[in-house]
């Protein structure tokens, strides 16, 4: 007599497959696409290199008062960036784990739209060329969130979201900002 077992998690063959599966649990898709903001997406390119996951960053100008939708793009480890020099100053990789256990990290508390937020600032020195970069603001916050979701490890510093309920707490934070921003219109 055979017994039905508990559903088993599918076998994954790589770091990127594991990352995809973990990210899928937190995908909200177009849930907020109806909101009346200028809308932009922030791509967080994820690369598996030398057995570790890295985020690929570009140094570019910032935009404000817009709805930012983060999404993670999985790219081949052989990818060679060809940035438009008019838009992108530099391209560099940072190990994903760095956003949970950084060598240089600072945070400040800022009040925006009547709510207190943590502004993370990471300093990362690229071992390939010795250039030091600052990763801060929304980009830093999203990198921490992605690292926490994929690596399933807690950061060594305070974060804005509830580590036990990431989706609900991140959504609550977003809705606070949205409500305050639309009340100014």
C-alpha positions in Angstrom: 0.0 0.0 0.0 1.4 3.4 -1.0 1.1 6.5 1.0 0.9 10.0 -0.2 3.8 12.1 1.2 4.1 15.7 1.8 4.7 17.8 -1.3 8.5 18.1 -1.8 10.3 21.1 -2.9 11.6 20.6 -6.4 15.3 19.7 -6.8 17.3 22.7 -8.0 20.5 22.6 -9.9 22.2 25.9 -9.2 22.5 29.0 -7.0 20.3 30.9 -9.5 17.6 28.2 -9.4 17.6 28.5 -5.6 17.4 32.3 -5.8 14.5 32.2 -8.3 12.5 29.9 -6.0 13.0 32.1 -3.0 12.2 35.3 -4.8 9.0 33.7 -6.3 7.6 33.6 -2.8 7.7 37.4 -2.5 6.6 38.4 -6.0 3.7 40.9 -5.9 3.6 41.4 -9.7 1.6 44.4 -10.8 -0.3 44.8 -7.5 0.4 48.5 -7.3 0.4 49.4 -11.0 -2.8 51.4 -10.6 -1.2 54.0 -8.4 -0.9 57.5 -9.9 2.9 58.0 -9.8 5.5 58.3 -12.5 6.6 54.7 -12.6 10.1 53.3 -12.9 11.6 49.9 -12.4 14.9 49.2 -10.6 16.7 46.2 -12.0 18.8 44.3 -9.5 20.8 42.0 -11.8 21.8 38.8 -10.0 24.9 37.0 -11.2 26.4 33.7 -10.1 30.1 34.1 -10.2 32.7 31.8 -8.7 30.1 29.9 -6.7 28.6 33.0 -5.1 25.8 35.3 -5.9 26.5 39.0 -6.7 24.5 42.0 -7.6 25.6 44.1 -10.6 25.4 47.8 -10.0 25.6 50.9 -12.2 26.5 54.3 -11.0 23.8 56.7 -12.4 21.6 59.7 -11.6 18.7 59.3 -9.1 15.0 60.1 -9.8 12.6 61.3 -7.1 8.9 61.4 -6.4 8.4 58.2 -8.5 7.0 54.8 -7.8 9.9 52.4 -8.0 9.2 48.8 -8.7 12.2 46.6 -7.9 12.7 43.4 -9.8 15.6 40.9 -9.9 17.0 40.0 -13.3 19.0 36.8 -13.5 21.9 37.2 -16.0 24.5 34.8 -17.3 27.9 34.8 -15.6 29.6 35.5 -18.9 27.6 38.8 -19.3 29.7 41.8 -20.3 28.0 45.1 -19.6 28.1 47.7 -22.5 26.7 50.8 -20.8 25.8 54.0 -22.5 28.5 56.4 -21.3 25.9 59.3 -21.4 23.8 57.4 -18.7 26.2 55.1 -16.9 29.5 56.1 -15.3 30.6 52.7 -14.1 29.5 49.1 -13.6 30.6 46.8 -10.8 29.7 43.6 -8.9 29.1 43.3 -5.2 28.7 39.9 -3.5 25.1 39.5 -2.4 26.2 38.4 1.1 27.9 41.8 1.5 24.5 43.4 2.1 24.0 41.2 5.2 27.5 41.3 6.6 29.3 44.4 5.2 32.8 45.5 6.0 31.7 49.2 5.9 28.1 50.1 6.7 26.5 53.2 8.2 22.9 54.1 8.6 21.0 57.3 9.3 17.4 57.9 10.2 15.5 60.3 8.0 12.0 61.5 8.2 10.2 61.7 4.9 6.5 62.3 4.3 6.0 62.2 8.1 7.5 58.7 8.5 10.9 57.7 9.9 13.1 55.6 7.6 16.4 53.9 7.8 18.9 55.0 5.2 21.6 52.4 4.7 25.0 53.4 3.3 27.4 50.7 2.2 30.9 51.3 1.2 32.4 48.7 -1.1 35.9 48.5 -2.5 36.1 46.6 -5.7 38.9 44.1 -5.4 39.5 44.2 -9.2 40.4 47.9 -9.5 40.5 49.2 -5.9 37.8 51.8 -6.5 35.5 52.4 -3.6 31.8 52.9 -4.2 28.9 54.0 -2.0 25.6 52.2 -2.3 22.9 54.0 -0.5 19.3 55.0 -0.2 16.7 52.9 -2.0 19.2 50.9 -3.9 20.9 49.8 -0.6 17.5 49.0 1.0 16.5 46.9 -2.0 19.9 45.1 -2.0 19.4 44.2 1.7 15.9 43.0 1.1 17.0 40.8 -1.9 20.0 39.4 0.0 17.8 38.5 3.0 15.2 36.8 0.8 17.7 34.8 -1.3 20.3 33.9 1.3 17.8 33.5 4.1 20.2 35.0 6.7 19.7 38.0 9.0 21.7 41.1 8.5 24.1 42.3 11.2 22.4 45.7 11.5 18.9 47.1 12.0 16.5 47.0 9.0 13.2 48.7 8.3 11.2 45.5 7.5 10.1 42.7 9.9 12.5 39.8 9.3 9.7 37.3 10.3 7.1 38.7 7.9 9.1 40.4 5.1 6.3 40.7 2.5 3.6 42.2 4.9 6.0 44.6 6.6 7.5 45.9 3.3 4.1 46.3 1.9 2.9 48.2 5.0 5.9 50.6 4.7 5.2 51.2 1.0 1.5 51.9 1.7 2.4 54.4 4.5 4.6 56.3 2.0 1.9 56.1 -0.8 -0.9 57.3 1.5 1.2 60.3 2.7 2.4 61.1 -0.8 -1.1 61.1 -2.3 -2.5 63.2 0.5 -0.2 66.0 -0.7 -1.8 66.1 -4.1 
